[in-house]
Amino acid sequence: MSRNNSAVIALIITATLIVLIGLTGAGAPQRSSNALANSASLALPPKVTDTPSPTTPPATATPPPPTPTLARRDFNEGDGIKFVPTVYLPGRGPTLPGEMVYSGRRLDVYVGGGTFSPDEVASLGVKAEWALSYIQKRFDAELTRRVSVGVYSTSQAPGKGTRGIAYTYGDTNVRIYYRPGEDQHDALVILSHELAHALQAEAYGKDVQSRSDTVLLEGLASWISGEYWLSLSGATSFQSRARELYQSGYKGNLATLGYGSLDVAYDMWAGFVDYLARTYGWEKFNQLYLSGRGRSPGSADYQGIYGKSFQELYTEWYATLK
């Protein structure tokens, strides 16, 4: 075989290999840059309107137990951990007392006196934007207007022991109350819980939010906070936390737990919400939330939605915690 013929054959073989490699690469799955999406697949509740659609299929998948490590991770622009890009909400949220120290993609953050320093609150605002991205993805709902966040002294709280409050009926704003030197991660968790209330108002409507059953209102907000909320107890799931509390003696009337420890009540209510969603699906849960008739714990139409009373449902759930 001549040298020229050998060269032609070599070129043909090389070209063929390049084409095959290119085709193989085109069909290979690409790794997402979203580290959270790669680490957990969450069953998200369907978006709802004031009138639930009977044709909306319930969620069939169930989320794996989250790990509370995410909440304490420091997020930096260059660390490769990215969420799906979120829309920048223009304008300004409602003006709050104090000095504005941070304005992000969706949040405007203010600080008053007798609490964390302005620099600490600005840093909290950055972390709150990350937390908001996480809970928006978890709950499959997004803010449509900017929300203002206020960080103030405990002396300005509307009630003794109040750490956070969300005002969702008018111009949405949330406020948290801490003293200088207190745990800033705890403040971030409470802030994520209050921002979850803002997402509830977006998903269900402000009128529904104003009359939602407290068990569902607070339990769902804690559930939406996900890994952030779980990081307070170090639990790996809402069911494992509820089981720990149940086996410690918290097994009475689920509606009255709030008269003892609010921390315990919120944990148990989150476990109950998680149980209802996993067992009966998000479609029925959304209908239940829409049926709220006031803040009284256990007052939603459980019988009409599930064919079982509130007591029957939580007793059924308790049986799984033994």
C-alpha positions in Angstrom: 0.0 0.0 0.0 1.4 3.4 -0.9 2.2 6.1 1.7 -0.6 8.3 0.2 -3.2 5.6 0.4 -2.2 4.9 4.0 -2.6 8.6 4.9 -6.1 8.7 3.3 -7.2 5.7 5.2 -5.8 7.1 8.5 -7.7 10.3 7.9 -10.9 8.5 7.3 -10.6 6.5 10.5 -9.7 9.6 12.6 -12.8 11.5 11.2 -15.0 8.5 12.0 -13.8 8.4 15.6 -14.3 12.2 16.0 -18.0 11.9 14.8 -18.6 8.9 17.1 -17.2 10.7 20.1 -19.2 13.8 19.3 -22.4 11.9 19.1 -21.7 10.1 22.4 -21.1 13.4 24.1 -24.3 15.0 22.8 -26.3 12.2 24.3 -24.7 12.3 27.7 -26.7 13.9 30.6 -25.4 17.2 31.7 -24.7 17.8 35.4 -26.8 20.7 36.8 -25.0 23.5 38.4 -27.8 23.6 41.0 -26.2 21.7 43.9 -29.4 21.6 45.9 -31.3 20.0 43.0 -28.6 17.3 42.7 -28.8 16.5 46.4 -32.5 16.1 47.0 -35.7 15.6 45.0 -38.5 17.3 46.8 -42.2 16.6 46.2 -43.6 20.1 45.7 -47.2 21.1 46.4 -49.0 22.3 43.3 -49.7 26.0 43.0 -53.2 26.8 44.0 -55.8 29.5 43.5 -58.7 30.5 45.7 -60.8 27.8 44.0 -59.0 24.4 44.0 -59.1 22.6 40.7 -60.6 19.1 40.9 -58.5 18.0 37.9 -55.1 18.9 39.5 -53.4 15.6 40.2 -52.1 15.1 43.7 -48.3 14.8 44.3 -47.4 11.1 44.1 -43.7 11.3 45.0 -42.5 11.9 48.5 -39.4 13.9 49.4 -36.5 12.1 51.1 -35.6 13.3 54.6 -33.7 16.5 54.3 -30.4 17.0 56.1 -30.1 20.1 58.3 -26.6 20.8 57.2 -27.7 23.1 54.3 -29.0 25.7 56.6 -25.7 26.3 58.3 -23.7 26.3 55.1 -22.1 29.7 54.1 -23.1 30.7 50.6 -20.6 32.7 48.6 -20.9 33.8 45.0 -17.8 31.9 43.9 -18.4 28.6 45.7 -20.2 26.9 42.8 -23.5 26.5 44.8 -26.2 28.0 42.7 -30.0 28.1 42.7 -32.1 28.5 39.6 -31.9 32.2 38.7 -34.7 34.2 40.2 -36.5 37.2 38.7 -35.4 40.6 40.1 -38.4 42.3 41.6 -38.3 46.0 40.9 -39.2 48.9 43.1 -39.1 48.9 46.9 -40.9 47.1 49.6 -42.8 49.1 52.2 -40.7 51.5 54.2 -40.0 50.3 57.7 -38.5 52.1 60.8 -34.8 52.2 61.0 -32.0 52.2 58.4 -32.1 50.2 55.2 -28.8 48.3 55.1 -29.4 45.8 52.3 -31.4 45.6 49.1 -31.3 42.3 47.3 -33.2 40.7 44.4 -36.5 40.5 46.4 -35.8 41.7 49.9 -35.2 45.2 51.4 -33.7 44.9 54.9 -33.9 47.5 57.7 -32.3 47.6 61.1 -33.3 49.4 64.3 -31.4 50.0 67.5 -30.6 47.5 70.3 -30.2 44.5 68.0 -27.5 43.2 65.7 -25.1 45.7 64.1 -25.9 47.1 60.6 -23.2 44.9 59.1 -24.5 41.8 60.7 -28.0 42.6 59.5 -26.7 43.2 56.0 -25.1 39.8 56.1 -28.3 38.3 57.4 -30.1 39.9 54.4 -27.7 38.1 52.0 -28.4 34.7 53.7 -32.1 35.4 53.7 -32.0 35.8 49.9 -30.5 32.3 49.7 -33.0 30.9 52.2 -35.8 32.5 50.1 -34.5 30.8 47.0 -34.6 27.5 48.8 -38.1 27.8 50.3 -39.5 29.1 47.0 -38.2 26.0 45.3 -39.4 23.7 48.1 -42.9 25.1 48.1 -43.2 25.9 44.4 -44.4 29.4 45.0 -42.6 32.8 44.3 -43.0 36.3 45.6 -44.5 38.7 43.1 -43.7 41.9 45.0 -40.7 42.9 47.1 -40.9 42.2 50.8 -39.3 44.4 53.5 -37.6 42.8 56.5 -37.1 44.6 59.8 -34.6 43.5 62.5 -35.3 45.1 65.8 -34.7 44.8 69.6 -36.7 42.3 71.6 -38.1 45.3 73.5 -40.0 46.3 70.4 -41.7 42.9 69.9 -45.5 43.0 69.9 -45.7 40.3 72.5 -43.5 38.8 75.2 -41.3 36.1 73.7 -42.2 37.0 70.1 -39.3 36.4 67.8 -40.9 37.0 64.5 -44.1 38.2 62.8 -45.3 38.4 59.2 -47.7 41.0 58.1 -49.2 39.6 54.9 -52.6 41.2 54.4 -51.5 44.6 53.2 -48.0 45.4 51.9 -46.1 42.4 53.0 -43.4 42.9 55.5 -41.8 40.6 58.1 -40.0 41.5 61.3 -37.8 39.7 63.7 -36.6 40.6 67.3 -33.2 39.9 68.7 -30.7 41.3 71.2 -27.0 42.0 70.3 -24.8 38.9 70.5 -27.7 36.4 70.1 -27.4 33.5 67.7 -27.7 34.9 64.2 -28.4 31.5 62.7 -31.5 31.2 64.9 -32.5 34.6 63.6 -32.1 33.4 60.0 -34.3 30.3 60.8 -37.1 32.5 62.3 -36.8 34.9 59.3 -37.1 31.9 56.9 -40.3 30.9 58.8 -41.8 34.4 58.4 -40.9 34.5 54.7 -42.7 31.2 54.4 -45.8 33.0 55.6 -45.4 35.5 52.8 -45.2 32.5 50.3 -48.4 31.0 51.8 -50.2 34.3 51.1 -48.9 34.2 47.5 -50.0 30.6 47.0 -53.4 30.7 48.7 -54.4 34.4 48.6 -54.3 36.9 51.4 -57.9 36.4 52.4 -57.4 32.7 52.9 -54.2 33.4 54.8 -56.0 35.7 57.2 -58.4 32.9 58.3 -56.3 29.8 58.1 -56.3 27.2 60.9 -53.3 27.9 63.1 -52.2 24.3 63.1 -51.9 24.5 59.3 -50.7 28.1 59.2 -47.7 27.5 61.5 -47.1 23.8 60.7 -46.9 24.5 57.0 -44.6 27.6 57.4 -42.2 25.4 59.5 -42.5 22.7 56.8 -41.7 25.2 54.0 -38.6 26.3 56.0 -37.4 22.7 55.6 -33.7 22.2 56.5 -33.6 25.6 58.1 -36.3 24.7 60.7 -34.9 21.3 61.3 -31.5 22.7 62.0 -32.8 24.0 65.3 -33.3 20.5 66.6 -30.7 18.7 64.6 -33.4 16.3 63.3 -33.2 14.8 59.8 -36.9 14.8 59.1 -40.1 16.2 60.4 -41.3 12.7 61.3 -38.2 11.9 63.2 -38.5 15.1 65.2 -42.2 14.4 65.9 -41.5 10.9 67.0 -38.8 12.1 69.4 -41.3 14.6 71.0 -44.2 12.1 71.0 -42.1 9.5 72.8 -41.1 12.2 75.3 -44.7 12.6 76.3 -46.2 15.1 73.8 -49.1 13.1 72.8 -52.2 14.9 73.9 -54.6 17.2 72.0 -52.7 18.4 69.0 -54.7 21.7 69.0 -53.7 22.7 72.5 -49.9 22.1 72.3 -49.5 25.8 71.6 -50.5 26.6 75.1 -47.4 24.9 76.4 -44.2 25.3 74.3 -44.6 27.0 71.0 -41.4 25.4 69.8 -42.9 22.0 70.5 -46.2 22.9 68.9 -44.6 24.2 65.7 -42.5 21.0 65.4 -45.5 18.7 66.0 -47.7 20.8 63.7 -45.1 20.6 60.9 -45.0 16.8 61.4 -48.8 16.6 61.1 -48.7 18.7 57.9 -46.0 16.5 56.5 -48.0 13.4 57.4 -51.2 14.7 55.7 -49.3 15.7 52.5 -47.5 12.4 52.3 -50.5 10.2 53.1 -53.3 11.9 51.3 -51.5 14.1 48.7 -51.1 17.9 48.3 -54.3 18.4 46.4 -56.4 17.5 49.4 -54.1 19.4 51.7 -54.5 22.6 49.6 -58.3 22.2 49.8 -58.0 21.8 53.5 -55.9 25.0 53.8 -58.5 26.9 51.7 -61.3 25.7 54.0 -59.9 27.7 57.0 -62.7 29.3 59.1 -60.5 31.2 61.6 -57.3 31.0 63.6 -58.7 28.4 66.0 -56.4 25.3 65.9 -58.1 22.4 64.3 -61.0 24.5 62.9 -60.5 23.8 59.2 -62.9 21.4 57.5 -61.0 18.1 58.1 -64.2 16.1 58.1 -65.4 17.5 54.7 -62.0 17.1 53.0 -60.8 13.8 54.4 -63.9 12.2 55.8 -62.3 12.1 59.2 -62.3 14.6 62.1 -59.2 16.5 63.2 -58.9 14.3 66.3 -59.2 11.1 64.2 -56.5 12.3 61.8 -54.0 13.2 64.5 -54.7 10.1 66.4 -54.1 8.1 63.2 -50.8 10.0 62.8 -49.8 9.4 66.4 -50.1 5.7 65.8 -47.2 5.9 63.3 -45.0 7.6 65.9 -45.1 4.9 68.6 
